[in-house]
Amino acid sequence: MFEQLGLVGCGLMGGSFALALKRAGLVKRVVGFSPSESTRARALSMGVLDAVATTAADAARNSDLVLVAVPVAATESTLASMAAALPLNALVMDVGSTKCDVVLAAGRGLGEAIGCFVPAHPIAGKEVAGVAHADANLYTGCQVILTPTMETRDTPLAQADAVWRALGCRVRQMSASDHDAAFAAVSHLPHVLAFAMMNAIGAQPQAKDFLSLAGPGFRDFTRIAASDPAVWRDILLANPVQVLSQIKWFRSSLEALDYAIHQGDAQAIEALISQASEARAAWRLAADAP
C-alpha cells in the first residue's frame, strides 16, 4: 500500500486512477493539484482527493506515488516544477498517449530524479473529459503499456507493473519508439479519420440533412470525433512522423478503393472489402482469446 498519492492533473484519467486506487485499498491518502480551482473543488467534493495542493510540487511532496495526468505538451514543465520536491524513493508515472516526447521531457524535467519515472499509457478513456466523469472502473480490464527509460530503476518499474495489475489491468512493456509507431496506427490515425469525416460532411451544404439520416454504424465510427480538441492537438503534434506515415498508408488504401470504384471493377472492390473483413475478424479472434 502507498501512503500518499500525489495527483497532478485531476481530470478524467487522474481522477479515475485515484478512485480506483482507493477502491482497491492501495493508498491511504490522495493529495491533488489542478490549475483550475473549480476542478480542485469538484475533485474534493467527489472524494477523488482527500486534500488539495496549491502547486504540483506540493502534491508531490511527501508522496510515495505520483501520477502526472496532464496534456503531453505540459509534461516537461510539470515534472520540472516538482523534481526538487520528490521523495527519494517515490514512484512517478504519467498517462500520456505518446511516449518518445514524454521520455525526452522527463529527462530534461526530472534531471537526477529520472530513475523514479516510469512512462505509462493506459489504453482507456471516454469521449468526455473532466473529473466529473472520473470512474473507478475506467481501467478495469484495460491494457497498460509501460515504456521505461534507460535510467528507470528496477524497483519503480516493478512497482508500476504491480500497481496497474492490482487495478485489474493487463501490463505490457515496450520501447517508446515502438509504442508511438503502433499507436499512430491503431489510435492516432483513427481519431484523425473521425475528425476528417465529420469535417468533410459538415462542409457540405446538405450536412444537416445527411446527418439526420445517420445510423448506429456512423455513430460508432465517429464517436471519437467528440474527443477533447486540446488533448488531441497535443497528441498529433507530439507524434507527427508516425502519424503522417500512417496517413500515407491510409491514403494509399483509400486510393485503391477509389480506383476500383472509378473503374467499376466489382471484383476488385469485393476483394478489397473481403481483405478488410478477414483482417478485422482475425484481429477480433486474437483479441478475444484468453
Buried (B, 14 or more C-beta within 10 A) or exposed (E): EBEBBBBBBBBBBBBBBBBBBBEBEBBBBBBBBBEEEEBBBBBBEBEBBBEBBEBBBBBBBBBBBBBBBBBBBBBBEBBBBBBEBBBEEBBBBBBBBBBBBBBBBBBEBBEEBBBBBBBBBBBBBBEEBBBEBBBBBBBBEBBBBBBBBEBBBEEBBEBBBEBBEBBEBEBBBBBBEEBBBBBBBEBBBBBBBBBEBBEEBEEEEEEEEEEEEEEEEBEEBBEBBBBBEEBBEBBBEBBEEBBEBBBEEBEEEEEBBEEBEEEEEEEBBEEBEEEEEEEEEEEEEEEEEE
